[in-house]
Amino acid sequence: RLQENPFAPQLATHKLRGKLAGSWACSVGYDLRIVFDFVKSASQPEDDILLLEIGTHDEVY
């Protein structure tokens, strides 16, 4: 779902602040988070998604 539509309402995607400023996060299930960045792609018009962290809320923040 993240690859198809990173801003799907079910993901609750949001921009991060503080030490992770500039990155984004989304929710997958009750307590699983993905922290990621959008990266410009030379080969396609859409940005790529670079996964930075996957884990529980406490693990990634």
PDB file of N, CA, C and O in Angstrom:
ATOM      1  N   ARG A   1       0.820  -1.190   0.000  1.00  0.00           N
ATOM      2  CA  ARG A   1       0.000   0.000   0.000  1.00  0.00           C
ATOM      3  C   ARG A   1       0.869   1.262   0.000  1.00  0.00           C
ATOM      4  O   ARG A   1       0.531   2.232  -0.677  1.00  0.00           O
ATOM      5  N   LEU A   2       1.962   1.269   0.731  1.00  0.00           N
ATOM      6  CA  LEU A   2       2.836   2.442   0.792  1.00  0.00           C
ATOM      7  C   LEU A   2       3.358   2.809  -0.591  1.00  0.00           C
ATOM      8  O   LEU A   2       3.388   3.988  -0.943  1.00  0.00           O
ATOM      9  N   GLN A   3       3.764   1.834  -1.367  1.00  0.00           N
ATOM     10  CA  GLN A   3       4.298   2.096  -2.704  1.00  0.00           C
ATOM     11  C   GLN A   3       3.218   2.639  -3.640  1.00  0.00           C
ATOM     12  O   GLN A   3       3.486   3.531  -4.445  1.00  0.00           O
ATOM     13  N   GLU A   4       2.001   2.107  -3.537  1.00  0.00           N
ATOM     14  CA  GLU A   4       0.912   2.525  -4.421  1.00  0.00           C
ATOM     15  C   GLU A   4       0.422   3.926  -4.098  1.00  0.00           C
ATOM     16  O   GLU A   4       0.204   4.729  -5.006  1.00  0.00           O
ATOM     17  N   ASN A   5       0.247   4.233  -2.810  1.00  0.00           N
ATOM     18  CA  ASN A   5      -0.252   5.543  -2.386  1.00  0.00           C
ATOM     19  C   ASN A   5       0.268   5.848  -0.987  1.00  0.00           C
ATOM     20  O   ASN A   5      -0.366   5.472  -0.001  1.00  0.00           O
ATOM     21  N   PRO A   6       1.411   6.522  -0.883  1.00  0.00           N
ATOM     22  CA  PRO A   6       1.999   6.781   0.431  1.00  0.00           C
ATOM     23  C   PRO A   6       1.124   7.650   1.332  1.00  0.00           C
ATOM     24  O   PRO A   6       1.359   7.720   2.538  1.00  0.00           O
ATOM     25  N   PHE A   7       0.123   8.308   0.761  1.00  0.00           N
ATOM     26  CA  PHE A   7      -0.744   9.162   1.565  1.00  0.00           C
ATOM     27  C   PHE A   7      -2.149   8.580   1.724  1.00  0.00           C
ATOM     28  O   PHE A   7      -3.102   9.315   1.986  1.00  0.00           O
ATOM     29  N   ALA A   8      -2.275   7.270   1.566  1.00  0.00           N
ATOM     30  CA  ALA A   8      -3.565   6.616   1.802  1.00  0.00           C
ATOM     31  C   ALA A   8      -3.985   6.876   3.249  1.00  0.00           C
ATOM     32  O   ALA A   8      -3.152   6.788   4.151  1.00  0.00           O
ATOM     33  N   PRO A   9      -5.240   7.190   3.484  1.00  0.00           N
ATOM     34  CA  PRO A   9      -5.693   7.512   4.844  1.00  0.00           C
ATOM     35  C   PRO A   9      -5.379   6.430   5.876  1.00  0.00           C
ATOM     36  O   PRO A   9      -5.115   6.743   7.037  1.00  0.00           O
ATOM     37  N   GLN A  10      -5.406   5.164   5.465  1.00  0.00           N
ATOM     38  CA  GLN A  10      -5.149   4.067   6.400  1.00  0.00           C
ATOM     39  C   GLN A  10      -3.724   4.103   6.956  1.00  0.00           C
ATOM     40  O   GLN A  10      -3.475   3.579   8.042  1.00  0.00           O
ATOM     41  N   LEU A  11      -2.796   4.710   6.233  1.00  0.00           N
ATOM     42  CA  LEU A  11      -1.396   4.746   6.657  1.00  0.00           C
ATOM     43  C   LEU A  11      -1.093   5.881   7.639  1.00  0.00           C
ATOM     44  O   LEU A  11      -0.101   5.832   8.365  1.00  0.00           O
ATOM     45  N   ALA A  12      -1.948   6.893   7.654  1.00  0.00           N
ATOM     46  CA  ALA A  12      -1.729   8.059   8.532  1.00  0.00           C
ATOM     47  C   ALA A  12      -0.313   8.623   8.362  1.00  0.00           C
ATOM     48  O   ALA A  12       0.373   8.906   9.345  1.00  0.00           O
ATOM     49  N   THR A  13       0.109   8.780   7.119  1.00  0.00           N
ATOM     50  CA  THR A  13       1.446   9.294   6.817  1.00  0.00           C
ATOM     51  C   THR A  13       1.582  10.723   7.317  1.00  0.00           C
ATOM     52  O   THR A  13       0.690  11.552   7.143  1.00  0.00           O
ATOM     53  N   HIS A  14       2.727  10.990   7.946  1.00  0.00           N
ATOM     54  CA  HIS A  14       2.967  12.333   8.480  1.00  0.00           C
ATOM     55  C   HIS A  14       4.447  12.676   8.426  1.00  0.00           C
ATOM     56  O   HIS A  14       5.312  11.803   8.506  1.00  0.00           O
ATOM     57  N   LYS A  15       4.718  13.972   8.287  1.00  0.00           N
ATOM     58  CA  LYS A  15       6.086  14.480   8.252  1.00  0.00           C
ATOM     59  C   LYS A  15       6.619  14.518   9.676  1.00  0.00           C
ATOM     60  O   LYS A  15       5.895  14.861  10.611  1.00  0.00           O
ATOM     61  N   LEU A  16       7.882  14.166   9.833  1.00  0.00           N
ATOM     62  CA  LEU A  16       8.481  14.098  11.165  1.00  0.00           C
ATOM     63  C   LEU A  16       9.222  15.385  11.508  1.00  0.00           C
ATOM     64  O   LEU A  16       9.613  16.156  10.632  1.00  0.00           O
ATOM     65  N   ARG A  17       9.400  15.591  12.808  1.00  0.00           N
ATOM     66  CA  ARG A  17      10.126  16.758  13.320  1.00  0.00           C
ATOM     67  C   ARG A  17      11.247  16.275  14.223  1.00  0.00           C
ATOM     68  O   ARG A  17      11.438  15.073  14.405  1.00  0.00           O
ATOM     69  N   GLY A  18      11.977  17.208  14.778  1.00  0.00           N
ATOM     70  CA  GLY A  18      13.050  16.859  15.706  1.00  0.00           C
ATOM     71  C   GLY A  18      14.207  16.189  14.998  1.00  0.00           C
ATOM     72  O   GLY A  18      14.596  16.601  13.906  1.00  0.00           O
ATOM     73  N   LYS A  19      14.764  15.149  15.619  1.00  0.00           N
ATOM     74  CA  LYS A  19      15.947  14.484  15.052  1.00  0.00           C
ATOM     75  C   LYS A  19      15.657  13.786  13.729  1.00  0.00           C
ATOM     76  O   LYS A  19      16.586  13.474  12.984  1.00  0.00           O
ATOM     77  N   LEU A  20      14.391  13.536  13.427  1.00  0.00           N
ATOM     78  CA  LEU A  20      14.007  12.887  12.171  1.00  0.00           C
ATOM     79  C   LEU A  20      13.378  13.873  11.181  1.00  0.00           C
ATOM     80  O   LEU A  20      12.720  13.463  10.225  1.00  0.00           O
ATOM     81  N   ALA A  21      13.582  15.164  11.413  1.00  0.00           N
ATOM     82  CA  ALA A  21      12.992  16.196  10.555  1.00  0.00           C
ATOM     83  C   ALA A  21      13.372  15.956   9.098  1.00  0.00           C
ATOM     84  O   ALA A  21      14.517  15.630   8.785  1.00  0.00           O
ATOM     85  N   GLY A  22      12.404  16.121   8.227  1.00  0.00           N
ATOM     86  CA  GLY A  22      12.621  15.902   6.803  1.00  0.00           C
ATOM     87  C   GLY A  22      12.207  14.522   6.336  1.00  0.00           C
ATOM     88  O   GLY A  22      12.019  14.299   5.140  1.00  0.00           O
ATOM     89  N   SER A  23      12.065  13.600   7.262  1.00  0.00           N
ATOM     90  CA  SER A  23      11.606  12.249   6.933  1.00  0.00           C
ATOM     91  C   SER A  23      10.103  12.161   7.158  1.00  0.00           C
ATOM     92  O   SER A  23       9.481  13.082   7.687  1.00  0.00           O
ATOM     93  N   TRP A  24       9.547  11.057   6.755  1.00  0.00           N
ATOM     94  CA  TRP A  24       8.124  10.791   6.891  1.00  0.00           C
ATOM     95  C   TRP A  24       7.933   9.491   7.655  1.00  0.00           C
ATOM     96  O   TRP A  24       8.850   8.672   7.732  1.00  0.00           O
ATOM     97  N   ALA A  25       6.742   9.297   8.223  1.00  0.00           N
ATOM     98  CA  ALA A  25       6.411   8.043   8.895  1.00  0.00           C
ATOM     99  C   ALA A  25       4.969   7.680   8.581  1.00  0.00           C
ATOM    100  O   ALA A  25       4.137   8.544   8.307  1.00  0.00           O
ATOM    101  N   CYS A  26       4.695   6.387   8.627  1.00  0.00           N
ATOM    102  CA  CYS A  26       3.327   5.911   8.476  1.00  0.00           C
ATOM    103  C   CYS A  26       3.114   4.744   9.427  1.00  0.00           C
ATOM    104  O   CYS A  26       4.066   4.138   9.918  1.00  0.00           O
ATOM    105  N   SER A  27       1.859   4.446   9.674  1.00  0.00           N
ATOM    106  CA  SER A  27       1.484   3.359  10.574  1.00  0.00           C
ATOM    107  C   SER A  27       1.065   2.147   9.759  1.00  0.00           C
ATOM    108  O   SER A  27       0.347   2.258   8.765  1.00  0.00           O
ATOM    109  N   VAL A  28       1.528   0.992  10.204  1.00  0.00           N
ATOM    110  CA  VAL A  28       1.132  -0.274   9.591  1.00  0.00           C
ATOM    111  C   VAL A  28       0.681  -1.157  10.740  1.00  0.00           C
ATOM    112  O   VAL A  28       1.508  -1.684  11.484  1.00  0.00           O
ATOM    113  N   GLY A  29      -0.600  -1.318  10.886  1.00  0.00           N
ATOM    114  CA  GLY A  29      -1.104  -2.055  12.036  1.00  0.00           C
ATOM    115  C   GLY A  29      -1.112  -1.170  13.276  1.00  0.00           C
ATOM    116  O   GLY A  29      -0.890   0.038  13.196  1.00  0.00           O
ATOM    117  N   TYR A  30      -1.370  -1.787  14.410  1.00  0.00           N
ATOM    118  CA  TYR A  30      -1.542  -1.028  15.651  1.00  0.00           C
ATOM    119  C   TYR A  30      -0.255  -0.366  16.121  1.00  0.00           C
ATOM    120  O   TYR A  30      -0.264   0.824  16.437  1.00  0.00           O
ATOM    121  N   ASP A  31       0.852  -1.102  16.175  1.00  0.00           N
ATOM    122  CA  ASP A  31       2.075  -0.520  16.730  1.00  0.00           C
ATOM    123  C   ASP A  31       3.297  -0.760  15.847  1.00  0.00           C
ATOM    124  O   ASP A  31       4.400  -0.959  16.355  1.00  0.00           O
ATOM    125  N   LEU A  32       3.108  -0.743  14.548  1.00  0.00           N
ATOM    126  CA  LEU A  32       4.237  -0.892  13.635  1.00  0.00           C
ATOM    127  C   LEU A  32       4.347   0.378  12.809  1.00  0.00           C
ATOM    128  O   LEU A  32       3.369   0.821  12.205  1.00  0.00           O
ATOM    129  N   ARG A  33       5.541   0.965  12.784  1.00  0.00           N
ATOM    130  CA  ARG A  33       5.780   2.205  12.065  1.00  0.00           C
ATOM    131  C   ARG A  33       6.861   1.994  11.014  1.00  0.00           C
ATOM    132  O   ARG A  33       7.776   1.190  11.189  1.00  0.00           O
ATOM    133  N   ILE A  34       6.735   2.731   9.926  1.00  0.00           N
ATOM    134  CA  ILE A  34       7.767   2.781   8.899  1.00  0.00           C
ATOM    135  C   ILE A  34       8.214   4.228   8.784  1.00  0.00           C
ATOM    136  O   ILE A  34       7.392   5.121   8.579  1.00  0.00           O
ATOM    137  N   VAL A  35       9.505   4.462   8.914  1.00  0.00           N
ATOM    138  CA  VAL A  35      10.088   5.785   8.707  1.00  0.00           C
ATOM    139  C   VAL A  35      10.765   5.749   7.344  1.00  0.00           C
ATOM    140  O   VAL A  35      11.517   4.822   7.043  1.00  0.00           O
ATOM    141  N   PHE A  36      10.497   6.760   6.522  1.00  0.00           N
ATOM    142  CA  PHE A  36      11.012   6.737   5.156  1.00  0.00           C
ATOM    143  C   PHE A  36      11.260   8.144   4.635  1.00  0.00           C
ATOM    144  O   PHE A  36      10.815   9.133   5.217  1.00  0.00           O
ATOM    145  N   ASP A  37      11.981   8.206   3.527  1.00  0.00           N
ATOM    146  CA  ASP A  37      12.215   9.449   2.794  1.00  0.00           C
ATOM    147  C   ASP A  37      11.745   9.258   1.364  1.00  0.00           C
ATOM    148  O   ASP A  37      11.731   8.142   0.845  1.00  0.00           O
ATOM    149  N   PHE A  38      11.360  10.359   0.733  1.00  0.00           N
ATOM    150  CA  PHE A  38      11.125  10.365  -0.704  1.00  0.00           C
ATOM    151  C   PHE A  38      12.439  10.746  -1.371  1.00  0.00           C
ATOM    152  O   PHE A  38      13.093  11.705  -0.960  1.00  0.00           O
ATOM    153  N   VAL A  39      12.829   9.992  -2.405  1.00  0.00           N
ATOM    154  CA  VAL A  39      14.094  10.213  -3.100  1.00  0.00           C
ATOM    155  C   VAL A  39      13.799  10.397  -4.586  1.00  0.00           C
ATOM    156  O   VAL A  39      13.067   9.607  -5.181  1.00  0.00           O
ATOM    157  N   LYS A  40      14.361  11.425  -5.170  1.00  0.00           N
ATOM    158  CA  LYS A  40      14.160  11.667  -6.606  1.00  0.00           C
ATOM    159  C   LYS A  40      14.698  10.497  -7.417  1.00  0.00           C
ATOM    160  O   LYS A  40      15.774   9.966  -7.141  1.00  0.00           O
ATOM    161  N   SER A  41      13.933  10.117  -8.409  1.00  0.00           N
ATOM    162  CA  SER A  41      14.322   9.010  -9.281  1.00  0.00           C
ATOM    163  C   SER A  41      14.710   9.555 -10.649  1.00  0.00           C
ATOM    164  O   SER A  41      13.990  10.369 -11.225  1.00  0.00           O
ATOM    165  N   ALA A  42      15.838   9.109 -11.162  1.00  0.00           N
ATOM    166  CA  ALA A  42      16.276   9.538 -12.490  1.00  0.00           C
ATOM    167  C   ALA A  42      15.537   8.786 -13.592  1.00  0.00           C
ATOM    168  O   ALA A  42      15.466   9.264 -14.724  1.00  0.00           O
ATOM    169  N   SER A  43      14.992   7.626 -13.277  1.00  0.00           N
ATOM    170  CA  SER A  43      14.409   6.769 -14.309  1.00  0.00           C
ATOM    171  C   SER A  43      12.889   6.828 -14.403  1.00  0.00           C
ATOM    172  O   SER A  43      12.311   6.256 -15.327  1.00  0.00           O
ATOM    173  N   GLN A  44      12.230   7.511 -13.465  1.00  0.00           N
ATOM    174  CA  GLN A  44      10.770   7.578 -13.508  1.00  0.00           C
ATOM    175  C   GLN A  44      10.299   8.914 -12.943  1.00  0.00           C
ATOM    176  O   GLN A  44      11.024   9.554 -12.181  1.00  0.00           O
ATOM    177  N   PRO A  45       9.094   9.338 -13.309  1.00  0.00           N
ATOM    178  CA  PRO A  45       8.621  10.654 -12.864  1.00  0.00           C
ATOM    179  C   PRO A  45       8.298  10.724 -11.366  1.00  0.00           C
ATOM    180  O   PRO A  45       8.405  11.792 -10.764  1.00  0.00           O
ATOM    181  N   GLU A  46       7.909   9.613 -10.767  1.00  0.00           N
ATOM    182  CA  GLU A  46       7.579   9.615  -9.342  1.00  0.00           C
ATOM    183  C   GLU A  46       8.838   9.429  -8.502  1.00  0.00           C
ATOM    184  O   GLU A  46       9.821   8.843  -8.956  1.00  0.00           O
ATOM    185  N   ASP A  47       8.793   9.934  -7.281  1.00  0.00           N
ATOM    186  CA  ASP A  47       9.891   9.716  -6.342  1.00  0.00           C
ATOM    187  C   ASP A  47       9.919   8.262  -5.896  1.00  0.00           C
ATOM    188  O   ASP A  47       8.885   7.596  -5.849  1.00  0.00           O
ATOM    189  N   ASP A  48      11.102   7.780  -5.571  1.00  0.00           N
ATOM    190  CA  ASP A  48      11.247   6.475  -4.928  1.00  0.00           C
ATOM    191  C   ASP A  48      11.044   6.650  -3.432  1.00  0.00           C
ATOM    192  O   ASP A  48      11.137   7.762  -2.913  1.00  0.00           O
ATOM    193  N   ILE A  49      10.769   5.559  -2.744  1.00  0.00           N
ATOM    194  CA  ILE A  49      10.631   5.568  -1.289  1.00  0.00           C
ATOM    195  C   ILE A  49      11.809   4.804  -0.707  1.00  0.00           C
ATOM    196  O   ILE A  49      12.014   3.628  -1.009  1.00  0.00           O
ATOM    197  N   LEU A  50      12.577   5.484   0.127  1.00  0.00           N
ATOM    198  CA  LEU A  50      13.726   4.883   0.794  1.00  0.00           C
ATOM    199  C   LEU A  50      13.335   4.569   2.231  1.00  0.00           C
ATOM    200  O   LEU A  50      13.110   5.482   3.025  1.00  0.00           O
ATOM    201  N   LEU A  51      13.253   3.280   2.573  1.00  0.00           N
ATOM    202  CA  LEU A  51      12.896   2.876   3.929  1.00  0.00           C
ATOM    203  C   LEU A  51      14.088   3.089   4.853  1.00  0.00           C
ATOM    204  O   LEU A  51      15.197   2.645   4.557  1.00  0.00           O
ATOM    205  N   LEU A  52      13.855   3.772   5.975  1.00  0.00           N
ATOM    206  CA  LEU A  52      14.918   4.062   6.935  1.00  0.00           C
ATOM    207  C   LEU A  52      14.826   3.195   8.179  1.00  0.00           C
ATOM    208  O   LEU A  52      15.840   2.694   8.664  1.00  0.00           O
ATOM    209  N   GLU A  53      13.623   3.015   8.696  1.00  0.00           N
ATOM    210  CA  GLU A  53      13.409   2.226   9.919  1.00  0.00           C
ATOM    211  C   GLU A  53      12.052   1.548   9.838  1.00  0.00           C
ATOM    212  O   GLU A  53      11.103   2.104   9.286  1.00  0.00           O
ATOM    213  N   ILE A  54      11.966   0.354  10.387  1.00  0.00           N
ATOM    214  CA  ILE A  54      10.699  -0.351  10.543  1.00  0.00           C
ATOM    215  C   ILE A  54      10.709  -0.940  11.939  1.00  0.00           C
ATOM    216  O   ILE A  54      11.644  -1.649  12.312  1.00  0.00           O
ATOM    217  N   GLY A  55       9.672  -0.650  12.715  1.00  0.00           N
ATOM    218  CA  GLY A  55       9.607  -1.187  14.071  1.00  0.00           C
ATOM    219  C   GLY A  55       8.441  -0.611  14.830  1.00  0.00           C
ATOM    220  O   GLY A  55       7.586   0.071  14.265  1.00  0.00           O
ATOM    221  N   THR A  56       8.414  -0.889  16.112  1.00  0.00           N
ATOM    222  CA  THR A  56       7.356  -0.346  16.959  1.00  0.00           C
ATOM    223  C   THR A  56       7.569   1.154  17.128  1.00  0.00           C
ATOM    224  O   THR A  56       8.622   1.688  16.780  1.00  0.00           O
ATOM    225  N   HIS A  57       6.576   1.808  17.656  1.00  0.00           N
ATOM    226  CA  HIS A  57       6.662   3.249  17.893  1.00  0.00           C
ATOM    227  C   HIS A  57       7.908   3.586  18.703  1.00  0.00           C
ATOM    228  O   HIS A  57       8.661   4.486  18.332  1.00  0.00           O
ATOM    229  N   ASP A  58       8.130   2.879  19.794  1.00  0.00           N
ATOM    230  CA  ASP A  58       9.285   3.164  20.658  1.00  0.00           C
ATOM    231  C   ASP A  58      10.613   2.860  19.976  1.00  0.00           C
ATOM    232  O   ASP A  58      11.610   3.526  20.253  1.00  0.00           O
ATOM    233  N   GLU A  59      10.648   1.881  19.101  1.00  0.00           N
ATOM    234  CA  GLU A  59      11.893   1.519  18.418  1.00  0.00           C
ATOM    235  C   GLU A  59      12.329   2.562  17.388  1.00  0.00           C
ATOM    236  O   GLU A  59      13.522   2.830  17.244  1.00  0.00           O
ATOM    237  N   VAL A  60      11.385   3.139  16.686  1.00  0.00           N
ATOM    238  CA  VAL A  60      11.754   4.045  15.595  1.00  0.00           C
ATOM    239  C   VAL A  60      11.822   5.510  16.003  1.00  0.00           C
ATOM    240  O   VAL A  60      12.445   6.309  15.304  1.00  0.00           O
ATOM    241  N   TYR A  61      11.193   5.887  17.124  1.00  0.00           N
ATOM    242  CA  TYR A  61      11.225   7.299  17.539  1.00  0.00           C
ATOM    243  C   TYR A  61      12.156   7.467  18.668  1.00  0.00           C
ATOM    244  O   TYR A  61      12.328   8.579  19.167  1.00  0.00           O
TER     245      TYR A  61
END
